Structure formats: structure tokens, C-alpha cells
């Protein structure tokens, strides 16, 4: 049972129980206090792990793992224009990429969501961290004003300033963590831990930038990119300090041509082919092959 569902049950179960007792005209006797209602709930243990998504592909744990994050979902539709919803486009692209990677073999794949479920923003990169992901790819669709003719995909990495801030926050929160990128930081002074985390973040940013270059190269003749496709921003979903991460804005749903392309099977397959190729090259370089 997911942690979110458990939290909802904490609030809803007492109400449902009391409503049932009231409907049946029943009360629960309490010694010395007269007749009253007593509800006892079994809460999860402190620090109990949240359910992690299923891993598709080979069972060999030495194989690289990419975590794909379809943006938005559930009560959060993202940008919506004339029947197109960002959450639907992002999920369809993510599923197409998952299927392509699994079909080609050799790479493990997990999705932060495989249906129309809602995830808190901070949960998404944390899922990748806890699963030991080798790459985190968040998929979205951009939007612009009605008068704008903006079109094309763009790719974000975490800005240098945001990267430094993220490292500082992580150092403060995780100073007693065991390892980061294979380096033991437990028991180190706060200053040493901060330095180690900043070095890890710098390496992660370099690898994220390398992956962006591969996507742009492999998609040059197959995908439509914005005139300035390479971008950086202080995006919370990219702030995992030890997982290379990029956010892919697949196009503008406010642009009819972009929206139509993203919503077609052909458009999804073209995206999956390019992205899967870039991912394979990236992992091959990381392994020194």
C-alpha cells in the first residue's frame, strides 16, 4: 500500500466508521467516560519506504536503469489547450519510450507513473534516487500565449546556481547519509560533506549536459527543436544530487502543428526512437564501451 493511500486512510477511515455506527444507531462503550466512539488505527512505522515502481526489462541489476517521469498527472493536468492535456501527452510519450527500450533490450526502465495518478513534485527525483537510477528523464509539453507562434522541443538541465543551492540543501538534510555516488559521507564534518556533495553535483551536471548534446545530435533530422533548445533553470524535479537528470519539453501544445505531432502514434514512435538511441549511446559512453 502506498504511503499516500495510507495517509488518506488515516483521515477517511475514522469518518467512515463513525458514519456507519451512526447509521446503525450503535455506540462504543468506554469505561468511566460513558458511551463514546473510540477509533484505533494501525499507522505505518516511521520511515517506512514508499512503494517504488516496477522495473521493466532485464533482471540483471548490472544493467543501467533509466527512470522516466511523465510530468503532471491526476488532478494536475498541466497545460491544456483544445482537447490536448499535457499530462496525457507526457504519459503517452513515456510509455512509447519505455516500450522501445524494453523491446531493444539491455536497459532497465521504470516510470514514476504508468497511469493517470498524481505525484508530489519532490517525489519524482526521490524515486530515481531510491532506485539507484543511472539517468532521470522528465517529460513535459510546453505552452505559450495564444498570439505566440513558438514551437519545437527544448531540453532543460539544472542551472548552476540552482545546482549549488540544491547541493547545500541536500548536505544539510542528508549529512548523515551513508553514501553519495559511491563515496562514503557518513561521519564526515558538515564542511567535508558539502564539498563531496558539490563535487558529485558537478559531475552529475556534466553528464546531464552530455546527454542533452546526444539528444540534440540524434534528433537533428527527426525531431523539431526550438531555435534555442538547450536551456537551464531552477527546476525542483532536476535537483537529485547524484542522478544525471534532464527535463524534455516535447513541444508546444499551444502550437497546433506541435500538438498534432505529439498526439499521433507516428510522432510518439519518432520521439521514442530518437530518445532510445540517445540513451543507449549515453550508457555506452558511461561504461567506456
C-alpha positions in Angstrom: 0.0 0.0 0.0 1.4 3.4 -1.0 2.2 6.0 1.7 -0.2 8.4 0.1 -3.1 5.9 0.4 -2.2 5.2 4.0 -2.3 8.9 4.8 -5.7 9.2 3.2 -7.0 6.3 5.2 -5.8 7.9 8.4 -8.3 10.7 7.7 -11.1 8.9 5.9 -11.3 5.7 8.0 -12.5 7.3 11.2 -15.1 9.3 9.4 -16.4 6.2 7.5 -16.5 4.2 10.8 -18.4 6.9 12.7 -20.8 7.3 9.8 -21.5 3.6 9.9 -22.0 3.5 13.6 -24.3 6.5 13.5 -26.4 4.9 10.6 -26.8 1.7 12.6 -27.6 3.5 15.9 -24.6 2.0 17.6 -22.2 3.4 20.1 -19.0 2.1 21.7 -18.9 1.9 25.5 -15.9 3.4 27.1 -15.3 2.7 30.9 -15.5 5.7 33.2 -16.3 8.0 30.2 -19.8 6.9 29.3 -20.7 6.0 25.8 -18.5 7.4 23.2 -16.6 6.5 20.0 -13.1 5.1 20.1 -11.2 4.6 16.9 -7.8 2.8 16.9 -5.7 2.8 13.7 -2.5 1.0 12.8 -0.1 3.6 11.5 2.9 2.7 9.3 6.2 2.6 11.0 8.2 5.8 10.9 10.5 5.9 7.9 8.7 3.0 6.2 9.6 3.0 2.5 7.1 4.3 -0.1 6.2 1.8 -2.9 8.6 2.0 -5.8 7.5 1.5 -9.4 8.0 -1.7 -11.4 11.3 -2.1 -13.3 10.8 -3.4 -16.9 13.5 -5.1 -18.9 16.3 -7.4 -17.9 16.5 -8.7 -14.4 20.3 -8.2 -14.3 20.9 -5.4 -11.9 24.2 -4.6 -13.5 22.3 -3.2 -16.5 21.8 0.6 -16.5 18.4 1.9 -15.2 16.6 4.9 -16.6 13.7 6.4 -14.7 11.2 8.1 -17.0 9.0 10.7 -15.4 5.8 11.7 -17.2 5.0 15.2 -16.0 1.8 16.1 -14.1 -1.0 13.6 -13.8 -4.2 13.0 -11.8 -5.7 16.2 -10.5 -2.8 18.2 -12.2 -3.4 18.2 -16.0 -0.6 20.6 -16.8 -1.2 22.8 -19.8 -4.5 22.2 -21.6 -5.5 23.5 -25.0 -8.4 22.5 -27.2 -8.6 18.9 -26.0 -4.9 18.4 -25.5 -3.7 17.9 -22.0 0.0 17.9 -21.1 -0.4 15.0 -18.7 -1.8 12.7 -21.4 0.9 13.7 -23.9 3.7 13.2 -21.4 2.4 9.8 -20.4 1.9 8.6 -24.0 5.5 9.6 -24.9 6.9 8.0 -21.8 5.1 4.7 -22.5 6.3 4.7 -26.1 9.9 5.2 -24.9 9.6 2.5 -22.3 8.2 0.0 -24.8 11.0 0.9 -27.3 13.8 0.5 -24.7 12.3 -2.8 -23.5 11.9 -4.1 -27.0 15.5 -3.3 -27.9 16.7 -4.9 -24.6 19.7 -4.4 -22.4 18.4 -1.4 -20.4 16.2 -1.4 -17.3 13.3 1.0 -17.3 10.9 2.4 -14.7 8.2 5.1 -14.9 7.3 7.3 -11.9 3.7 6.8 -13.1 2.2 4.5 -15.6 -1.3 5.8 -15.3 -3.2 9.0 -14.6 -2.0 9.2 -11.0 -0.8 12.3 -9.1 2.7 12.6 -7.7 4.1 15.3 -5.5 6.8 17.1 -7.4 9.5 16.2 -4.8 8.6 12.5 -5.0 9.7 12.2 -8.6 13.5 12.7 -8.4 13.5 10.9 -5.0 12.1 7.8 -6.7 15.0 7.9 -9.1 17.5 8.3 -6.2 16.0 5.4 -4.1 16.0 3.1 -7.1 19.6 3.9 -7.9 18.8 5.2 -11.3 21.6 6.0 -13.8 19.5 8.6 -15.7 16.4 10.5 -14.9 14.3 11.9 -17.8 11.2 14.1 -17.0 8.9 14.6 -20.0 6.6 17.6 -20.4 4.9 19.7 -23.1 5.4 23.4 -23.2 2.8 26.2 -23.7 2.8 29.8 -24.8 0.3 32.6 -25.3 -2.3 32.4 -28.0 -0.5 35.1 -30.1 2.8 33.2 -29.9 4.0 31.0 -32.7 6.6 29.3 -30.5 7.2 25.7 -31.4 9.7 22.9 -31.1 11.2 20.8 -28.3 13.7 22.1 -25.7 15.8 20.3 -23.0 16.5 21.7 -19.6 19.3 20.9 -17.1 19.6 22.4 -13.6 21.1 25.8 -13.6 24.5 26.3 -12.0 23.1 28.5 -9.2 20.2 26.1 -8.5 22.6 23.2 -8.5 24.7 24.9 -5.8 21.6 25.6 -3.8 20.4 22.1 -4.2 23.7 20.7 -3.0 23.6 22.9 0.0 20.1 21.8 1.0 20.9 18.2 0.4 24.1 18.5 2.5 22.0 20.0 5.4 19.3 17.3 5.1 21.5 14.3 4.4 24.7 14.9 6.3 24.3 11.5 8.0 23.6 9.6 4.8 25.7 6.6 4.1 26.9 7.1 0.5 26.5 9.5 -2.4 27.7 8.4 -5.9 29.6 5.6 -4.2 31.5 8.0 -1.9 31.0 7.5 1.9 30.0 10.7 3.5 28.7 9.3 6.8 30.7 10.7 9.8 32.3 13.5 7.8 32.2 17.0 9.0 29.5 19.3 7.6 32.1 21.2 5.5 33.6 18.0 4.0 30.1 16.6 3.3 29.2 19.8 1.5 32.3 19.7 -0.6 31.7 16.0 -1.6 28.1 16.7 -2.5 29.1 19.7 -4.6 31.6 17.7 -6.5 29.0 15.0 -7.0 26.6 17.6 -8.3 29.2 19.0 -10.7 29.8 15.6 -12.2 26.1 15.0 -12.5 25.6 18.3 -14.3 28.4 17.4 -16.7 26.8 14.1 -17.5 23.3 15.7 -17.8 24.8 18.2 -20.3 26.4 15.3 -22.3 23.0 13.6 -22.6 21.4 16.8 -23.8 24.0 17.0 -26.6 23.3 13.4 -27.6 19.5 14.0 -27.8 20.1 17.1 -30.0 22.5 15.3 -32.2 20.4 12.2 -32.7 17.2 14.1 -33.2 18.6 16.7 -35.6 16.8 15.3 -38.7 13.9 13.6 -36.9 12.6 15.9 -34.3 11.6 19.6 -34.4 13.6 21.6 -31.8 13.1 25.2 -30.6 15.6 27.6 -32.1 17.2 27.7 -28.6 16.7 24.1 -27.5 19.4 23.9 -24.7 18.2 25.6 -21.5 18.8 25.6 -17.8 16.5 26.5 -14.9 16.0 26.1 -11.2 13.6 23.1 -11.6 12.9 21.1 -8.5 12.4 17.9 -10.4 16.1 18.0 -11.5 17.6 18.6 -8.1 18.7 15.0 -7.3 22.4 15.4 -6.4 23.6 12.1 -7.7 21.4 11.2 -10.7 22.0 12.8 -14.1 18.7 14.4 -15.0 17.1 16.4 -17.8 13.6 17.7 -18.4 12.4 17.3 -22.0 9.8 19.8 -23.2 8.5 17.9 -26.2 6.9 20.8 -27.9 4.2 23.5 -27.5 0.6 22.2 -27.2 -0.4 25.8 -27.9 1.0 25.3 -31.4 -1.5 23.3 -33.5 1.3 21.6 -35.5 3.3 20.6 -32.4 0.2 19.4 -30.6 -1.0 17.3 -33.5 2.5 15.8 -34.0 2.8 14.9 -30.3 -0.6 13.3 -30.1 0.0 10.9 -33.1 1.3 7.4 -33.0 3.9 8.4 -35.6 5.1 11.3 -33.5 5.4 9.2 -30.4 7.4 6.5 -32.2 9.7 9.0 -33.7 10.4 10.5 -30.3 10.9 7.1 -28.8 13.3 6.0 -31.5 15.5 9.2 -31.1 15.4 9.2 -27.3 16.2 5.5 -27.0 19.1 5.8 -29.3 20.5 8.8 -27.3 20.1 6.8 -24.1 21.9 3.8 -25.5 24.8 5.9 -26.7 24.9 7.7 -23.4 25.2 4.5 -21.4 27.7 3.1 -23.8 29.9 6.1 -23.2 29.5 5.8 -19.4 30.6 2.2 -19.5 33.6 3.0 -21.7 32.3 0.7 -24.4 
